[in-house]
Amino acid sequence: MAPRSDDASNGSHGLRHAGDDAFQLTVDYLKQETIQPLRGLGRYLYMGIAGSFFAAGGVLFILIGVLRLLQTETGRTLKGDLSWVPYAVVIILGLGVWRITAGPGRQRLPETVARRDARSHDTQEGAS
């Protein structure tokens, strides 16, 4: 059906329709650029938290397994006065795993801070 001549000649109705379209386009754009990335971020965080939980559980089970292995398979060697040795071995292994996983990021941290400070210092000198 063709538009009526009185609507076509009246520019205010077309302008209002264009304004509504522009508003709807803006709302759709904001949803696309904010809500959808946040959903993706939530999924990313969920998988990261779940993965770290399962990794920590796995390491814990491995350490308990090593403890039980040392307690049962060493026979009478680690009994009596030496019953503390399996626990010490597991603690040392646990600290080693913790140090390996935490090490590289912490070692680079001072370099990163120094570079950031140098960049901010260079920027301040350039502005003066």
N, C-alpha and C positions, 0 to 999 in steps of 0.2 A: 504494500500500500504506500503510495507516495505521500510525502509530508504535505500537510495543509498549507495553503499559501499564507494564512495569517501567522502560523508558527514560523515559517521560513523568513517572513519579513521582519519578525520581531527578534532582534539580536540578543535580548536579555535571556531568553530561554536557552539558546545555544551557548551563551557564555556561562550560564549556570551549569549546564551539562558538562562543559569543558572543565569547569572548576571541580565538579564532582569527580570527573575522570582523573584529574590531576591529583586530587586528594587520595583517591583509591590507589592510584599508581604509587604515590609516596608511601602509603601504609603497606602495600604489598612489598615494596622495595625494602622498607625497614624490617619487615618480618623476615624477608629472605636473607638480609645481611646481618641480622642480630640473632634471631631465634634459632634458625637452622644451624649456624656455627656453634651456638651454645649447646644445642642437642648433641652435635658431634663431639664437642669438648667433654660433655657429660659422659658419653659413651667411652671416650678415650680415658678419662679418669677412672671410670668404673672398671675397665679392663686392666688398667695399671694397678689399681688397688687390689683387685682380685688376684692378679698375677704375683704381686709382691707377697700377698698373704699365703698363697700356695707355695711360693718359693721358700718363704720362711718356715712353713710347716714341713716341707721336704727336707730342708737342712736340719731341722730339729729331729725328724725321724731318722735321718742318717746318723746324727750324733748319738742318739739313743741306741741305734743298732751297733755302732762302734763300741759303745759302753758295754752292751750285753755281750758282744763278741769277745771283748777283752776279759770280761768277768767269767765267761763260761769256757772259752777255748784255750785258756792259758793253764788250765789244770790247777795244780797246787802252787804254781809259781807266784801268782799274785793274790794269795790268800793270807790271812793273819795280819802280820805287821805291814805288809805291802798292799793291803786291800784299797788303799787310797790312790794307787798309781793309775788304774783305769779312769778314775774321775779326773785326775790331773791331766791325763792325755786328752780326754774329751774337752776339758776346759781350754787347753792349749789349741786344739783343733778348732774349736768354736771361735776363739779370739783370732786365730789365723784367717778363718773365713771372713769374719767381720772386718778385719784389717784389709784383706784383699778387695772386698766389695766397696769399702769406704775410702780406700787409699788414693787413687788417681785424682779424683775430684778435689780432694782437700789439698793435695800437693800443688795443683794449678791455681788454686784460689788466690794466693798472694800475688801471682803474676797478673791475673785478671784485674785485681783491684789496683795494682800499680799502673797497668795500662790505662784503666779508666781514669785514674787520677791524673796521669800525664796528659790524656786527651782533654780533660776539663781544664787543666792548667794552660795548655796550648790554645784552647778556645778563648779563655779569659785574656790571654796576652794579645791574641788577634783582635779582640774587640776593643782593646785600649788604644 
